[in-house]
Amino acid sequence: MCDRRLITLVWLVLLFSALHTSDHVVRENLGKPLKPASISSLLVSVLIYALVGLGLYLYARGIIGPRIWVIAGCLGFVFGMLAHLSPFTDQTVRSIAAAYDTRIVGWLAASVFVALMASMLATTLYATYLSRKAM
């Protein structure tokens, strides 16, 4: 049986993820004209959305359990940390904010990333709770 709260949390992560992907497009990180690196970024985003969609479908049908969201959440959280919070990245939260003409819009874009990470962490923790409760 699927948990409605978990599904809602996954949709919240998808919302913030779509907003963050839009931020990448607006900041022109995808490049004009499209370069191989830009195409691979787009493909990764499309693949992530497709896998999450498939996961939602299978979870709603009862084919997979909440543990899949623990795995997906951990992978997504680590990916986000490496992409924006590691010492090796050039796309820090501060650089996201600085990429916009107005300070408010810049910090709103950075806040979307923070909200994405927070919602992903909340989803992972709740899915972990559901997985442990089912044992």
C-alpha positions in Angstrom: 0.0 0.0 0.0 1.4 3.4 -1.0 1.7 6.3 1.4 0.1 9.5 0.3 2.5 11.7 2.3 5.5 10.0 0.6 4.0 10.6 -2.8 3.4 14.2 -2.0 7.0 14.6 -0.8 8.2 13.1 -4.1 6.1 15.5 -6.1 7.5 18.4 -4.0 11.0 17.2 -4.8 10.0 17.1 -8.5 8.6 20.6 -8.3 11.8 22.0 -6.8 13.9 20.0 -9.2 12.0 21.4 -12.2 12.5 24.9 -10.8 16.2 24.3 -10.3 16.6 22.9 -13.8 14.8 26.0 -15.1 17.4 28.1 -13.1 20.2 26.2 -15.0 18.5 27.1 -18.3 18.0 30.8 -17.3 21.6 31.1 -16.2 22.6 29.7 -19.6 24.6 26.9 -18.2 23.2 24.7 -21.0 24.9 26.9 -23.5 23.9 28.4 -26.9 24.3 26.7 -29.3 24.0 23.4 -27.7 27.3 21.7 -27.0 27.9 18.1 -26.1 28.2 19.0 -22.4 24.8 20.9 -22.7 23.2 17.9 -24.3 24.4 15.5 -21.7 23.1 17.9 -18.9 19.7 17.8 -20.6 19.8 14.1 -21.0 20.6 13.6 -17.4 17.7 15.8 -16.3 15.3 13.9 -18.7 16.6 10.6 -17.4 16.1 11.6 -13.8 12.5 12.8 -14.4 11.7 9.6 -16.4 13.1 7.4 -13.6 11.2 9.3 -10.9 8.0 9.0 -13.0 8.5 5.3 -13.4 9.2 5.0 -9.7 6.0 6.9 -8.8 4.0 4.6 -11.2 5.4 1.4 -9.7 5.1 2.7 -6.1 1.5 3.7 -6.7 0.8 0.2 -8.1 2.4 -1.5 -5.0 5.2 -3.1 -7.1 8.0 -1.3 -5.3 8.1 -0.1 -1.7 9.4 3.1 0.0 13.0 1.8 0.1 13.3 2.9 -3.6 12.8 6.5 -2.4 15.5 6.0 0.2 18.0 5.0 -2.5 16.9 7.7 -4.9 16.9 10.3 -2.2 20.4 9.4 -1.1 21.7 9.4 -4.6 20.0 12.7 -5.4 21.3 14.3 -2.2 24.9 13.3 -2.8 24.6 14.4 -6.5 23.3 17.9 -5.3 26.0 18.2 -2.7 28.8 17.4 -5.2 27.3 19.6 -7.9 26.8 22.7 -5.7 28.4 22.4 -2.3 31.7 20.6 -2.9 35.0 22.5 -2.9 35.5 21.3 -6.5 32.5 23.0 -8.1 32.2 26.3 -9.8 28.4 26.4 -9.3 28.2 27.2 -5.6 25.0 28.6 -4.0 26.7 32.0 -3.9 27.5 31.8 -7.7 23.9 30.9 -8.4 22.7 34.0 -6.5 25.3 36.2 -8.3 24.3 35.1 -11.8 21.2 37.3 -11.8 20.9 41.0 -12.3 18.8 41.6 -9.1 19.8 40.3 -5.7 16.2 39.2 -4.9 15.9 37.0 -8.0 19.4 35.6 -7.4 18.7 34.6 -3.8 15.3 33.2 -4.9 17.1 30.9 -7.3 19.6 29.9 -4.6 16.7 29.3 -2.2 15.1 26.9 -4.8 18.3 24.8 -4.6 18.3 24.8 -0.8 14.6 23.9 -0.8 15.3 21.1 -3.3 18.0 19.7 -1.0 15.8 20.1 2.1 12.8 18.4 0.5 15.0 15.6 -0.8 16.3 15.0 2.7 12.8 15.1 4.2 11.6 12.6 1.6 14.6 10.3 2.2 14.1 10.4 6.0 10.3 9.8 5.7 10.9 6.9 3.3 13.4 5.5 5.7 10.9 5.7 8.5 8.3 3.9 6.3 10.8 1.2 5.4 11.8 0.5 9.0 8.2 0.6 10.1 7.3 -2.1 7.5 10.0 -4.5 8.9 
